[in-house]
């Protein structure tokens, strides 16, 4: 990893998916330029902006003004904040708002918010009129480096997380780094877990760079842009190789099988656990489980835990406030995971830092035994 200078304060990452290729712009001041960037790429002149009550007071007016100045007629819908908004009920609300705004296929649904808004608005964009244009303006670090890129959309049900949705690629992603300055430390740390994930998948040099430079990433500036751009490029590379998650794209789920089960166990209560925190715990568990199966050294798991703990992330199930259901209940959530195929458990395991792989047919008895061992 090389440091970047102020002169290169804006980055462009291209996601080359043929006719559905799109740009990810990363840099300051992009919300103010959003109308111009969108108008240059899309033929339509209407947009439905979907956001939430936390983001709207900060950025909605500026975005609408930018769209209006570019000749785009904008409507907006403000939803409750939080993971529970990813529901059938709110999906219906969004679809109705998009149709009421008379958004047509060449017009756009714009997601202004974190991963919840992006997943929900993207799902609506993928199904209204059998697909309209979609623009992501992610306002959390987690969304900027992960959920806004790649076209996975969806909602949660009582069966589990993200079990209903569609693949619907955005037409543009605008990652305005200025918005990250309004995030709480907890939210930024949660997003950082996904940044670290890219190093742990197959970029050990990037993970080592993060170990050395994480304070600069948290402080902002050039290191932050570098980390976001590297993460987006890593995700783009994987998405292009396997858009529909039939093979190597599953590697992006490192830590997520355990993490999603923990999110379900806390009923998606953000006061107890947010997604990135679940991923952090899940990545430690994945490395520890790999060591238990004699696939990797226990020292690798200790190194992962040490770094995530250093930046302030939870790394153990016992770090989650309140009681957790028994290990058997966590296993039920894992068995419902969307990565299960023909009833067989699929995990992302590792042979070391940056050496993750897809493991099919993992014995459920081994997983249950491991969960009982790690349960607080």
Residue pairs with C-beta under 8 A, 6 or more apart in sequence:
1 205
1 206
1 209
1 213
1 226
1 230
2 226
3 222
3 223
3 226
4 222
4 225
4 226
5 222
6 221
6 222
9 27
9 28
9 222
9 225
10 25
10 26
10 27
10 28
10 225
11 25
11 26
11 27
11 225
11 228
11 229
12 23
12 24
12 25
12 26
13 23
13 24
13 26
13 229
13 232
13 233
13 236
14 21
14 22
14 23
14 24
14 236
15 21
15 22
15 23
15 24
15 149
15 169
15 236
15 239
15 240
16 236
16 240
17 169
17 239
17 240
17 243
20 169
22 169
22 170
22 171
22 172
22 173
23 41
23 172
23 173
24 148
24 149
24 173
24 175
24 232
24 236
25 37
25 172
25 173
25 174
25 175
26 144
26 175
26 177
26 225
26 228
26 229
26 232
27 175
27 176
27 177
27 225
28 176
28 177
28 178
29 176
29 178
30 37
30 137
30 174
30 175
30 176
30 178
31 59
31 62
31 63
31 66
31 137
31 174
31 176
31 178
31 179
32 62
32 66
33 66
33 174
34 63
34 66
34 67
34 110
34 135
34 137
34 174
35 66
35 67
35 68
35 69
35 70
35 71
35 72
36 66
36 69
36 70
37 172
37 174
38 47
38 67
38 70
38 72
38 108
38 110
38 135
38 172
39 70
39 71
39 72
41 171
41 172
42 106
42 107
42 108
42 133
42 135
42 171
42 172
43 106
44 72
44 103
44 104
44 105
44 106
44 107
44 108
44 133
45 71
45 72
45 73
45 107
46 72
46 73
46 74
46 75
46 101
46 102
46 103
46 104
46 107
46 108
47 67
47 72
47 73
47 74
47 75
47 103
47 107
47 108
47 109
47 110
47 135
48 74
48 75
48 76
48 77
48 97
48 98
48 101
48 103
48 107
48 108
48 109
48 110
49 60
49 63
49 64
49 67
49 74
49 75
49 76
49 77
49 110
49 112
50 76
50 77
50 79
50 94
50 97
50 109
50 110
50 111
50 112
50 113
50 117
50 120
50 121
50 124
51 59
51 60
51 76
51 77
51 78
51 79
51 111
51 112
51 113
51 117
52 78
52 79
52 80
52 81
52 82
52 85
52 113
52 114
52 116
52 117
53 78
53 79
53 80
53 81
54 81
54 113
55 81
55 112
55 113
55 114
55 117
55 139
56 76
56 78
56 112
58 179
58 182
59 112
59 139
59 179
60 76
60 78
60 112
63 74
63 110
63 112
63 137
64 74
64 76
67 73
67 74
68 74
74 110
75 97
75 100
75 101
77 93
77 94
77 97
79 85
79 90
79 93
79 94
79 117
79 120
80 90
81 116
82 116
82 268
82 270
83 116
83 156
83 263
83 268
83 270
83 274
83 275
84 156
84 268
85 116
85 117
85 120
86 116
86 119
86 120
86 154
86 155
86 156
86 162
87 155
87 156
87 157
88 155
88 157
88 164
90 120
90 155
91 120
91 123
91 124
91 155
94 120
94 121
94 124
95 124
95 127
95 128
98 109
98 124
98 125
98 128
98 132
99 128
103 109
103 128
103 129
103 132
104 129
104 132
105 129
105 131
105 132
105 133
106 132
106 133
107 132
107 133
108 125
108 132
108 133
108 134
108 135
108 171
109 121
109 122
109 124
109 125
109 128
109 132
109 133
109 134
109 135
110 121
110 134
110 135
110 136
110 137
111 117
111 118
111 120
111 121
111 122
111 134
111 135
111 136
111 137
111 138
111 148
112 137
112 139
113 121
113 137
113 138
113 139
113 140
113 143
114 138
114 139
114 140
114 142
114 143
114 147
115 138
115 140
115 142
115 143
115 146
115 147
115 148
115 275
118 136
118 138
118 143
118 147
118 148
118 153
119 147
119 152
119 153
119 154
119 155
119 162
119 165
120 153
120 155
121 134
121 153
122 134
122 136
122 151
122 153
122 168
122 170
123 153
123 154
123 155
123 165
123 166
123 168
125 131
125 132
125 133
125 134
125 153
125 168
126 134
126 153
126 165
126 166
126 167
126 168
127 166
131 168
133 171
134 168
134 169
134 170
134 171
135 170
135 171
135 172
135 173
135 174
136 143
136 148
136 149
136 170
136 172
136 173
136 174
137 173
137 174
137 176
138 144
138 147
138 148
138 173
138 175
139 176
139 179
140 180
140 183
140 187
140 190
140 191
141 180
141 183
141 187
141 188
141 190
141 191
141 192
141 194
141 195
141 228
142 187
142 190
142 191
142 193
142 194
142 275
142 276
143 191
144 175
144 177
144 180
144 191
144 228
144 232
145 191
145 194
145 195
145 198
145 227
145 228
145 231
145 232
145 235
146 191
146 194
146 197
146 231
146 235
146 252
148 170
148 173
148 175
149 170
149 173
149 232
149 235
149 236
149 239
150 169
150 235
150 238
150 239
150 243
150 249
150 252
151 167
151 168
151 169
151 170
151 239
151 243
152 162
152 165
152 167
152 245
153 165
153 166
153 167
153 168
154 162
154 163
154 164
154 165
154 166
155 162
155 164
155 165
156 162
156 163
156 268
157 163
157 164
159 336
160 260
160 264
160 333
160 336
160 337
160 338
161 260
161 263
161 264
161 268
162 260
162 338
163 336
163 338
167 243
167 244
169 243
173 232
175 228
175 232
177 220
177 224
177 225
177 228
180 188
180 220
180 224
181 220
183 191
185 312
186 274
187 274
188 218
189 276
189 277
189 311
189 312
189 313
190 274
190 275
190 276
190 277
190 280
190 313
191 276
192 214
192 217
192 218
192 276
192 311
192 313
193 255
193 276
193 277
193 279
193 280
193 283
193 308
193 313
194 231
194 276
194 279
195 210
195 217
195 227
195 228
195 231
196 207
196 210
196 280
196 283
196 307
196 308
197 252
197 254
197 255
197 279
197 283
198 206
198 230
198 231
198 234
198 235
199 205
199 206
199 207
199 208
199 209
199 210
199 353
199 354
200 207
200 254
200 283
200 287
200 304
200 350
200 353
200 354
200 356
201 234
201 251
201 252
201 254
201 354
201 356
202 251
202 354
202 355
202 356
203 230
203 234
203 354
204 352
204 353
204 354
204 355
205 354
206 230
206 234
206 354
207 307
207 353
207 354
210 217
210 227
210 307
211 307
213 223
213 227
214 307
214 310
214 311
216 222
216 223
216 224
217 223
217 224
217 226
217 227
218 224
218 311
235 252
238 248
238 249
238 251
238 252
239 249
241 247
241 248
241 249
242 248
242 249
242 250
243 249
247 358
248 358
250 339
250 346
250 348
250 358
251 348
251 356
251 357
251 358
253 339
253 348
254 282
254 283
254 286
254 348
254 350
254 356
255 279
255 280
255 281
255 282
255 283
255 284
255 285
255 286
255 348
256 279
256 282
256 348
257 282
257 286
257 334
257 337
257 339
257 346
257 347
257 348
258 278
258 281
258 282
258 285
258 286
258 334
259 275
259 278
259 279
259 280
259 281
259 282
259 283
260 278
260 282
260 333
260 337
261 330
261 331
261 333
261 334
261 337
262 273
262 278
262 281
262 282
262 317
262 320
262 324
262 330
263 273
263 275
263 278
264 333
265 324
265 325
265 329
265 330
265 333
266 272
266 273
266 320
266 322
266 324
271 321
272 320
272 321
272 322
273 314
273 320
276 313
277 313
277 314
277 320
280 308
280 313
280 314
280 315
281 314
281 315
281 316
281 317
281 319
281 320
283 304
283 308
284 301
284 304
284 305
284 308
284 315
284 316
285 317
285 370
285 374
286 347
286 348
286 349
286 350
287 296
287 300
287 301
287 304
287 305
287 350
288 298
288 301
288 370
288 374
289 347
289 349
289 367
289 370
290 296
290 300
290 301
290 349
290 350
290 351
291 297
291 298
291 300
291 301
292 366
292 370
293 349
293 366
295 349
295 350
295 351
296 349
296 350
296 351
296 352
296 355
297 352
300 350
300 352
300 353
303 353
304 353
305 315
308 315
309 315
314 320
316 374
316 376
317 324
317 374
317 375
317 376
318 376
324 330
324 375
324 376
326 375
327 368
327 371
327 372
327 375
328 368
330 371
330 375
331 364
331 367
331 368
331 371
334 345
334 367
335 345
335 364
337 345
337 346
339 346
340 346
341 360
344 360
344 361
344 362
345 361
345 362
345 363
345 364
345 367
346 358
346 359
346 360
346 361
346 362
347 359
347 362
347 367
348 356
348 357
348 358
348 359
349 356
349 357
349 359
349 362
350 356
350 357
351 357
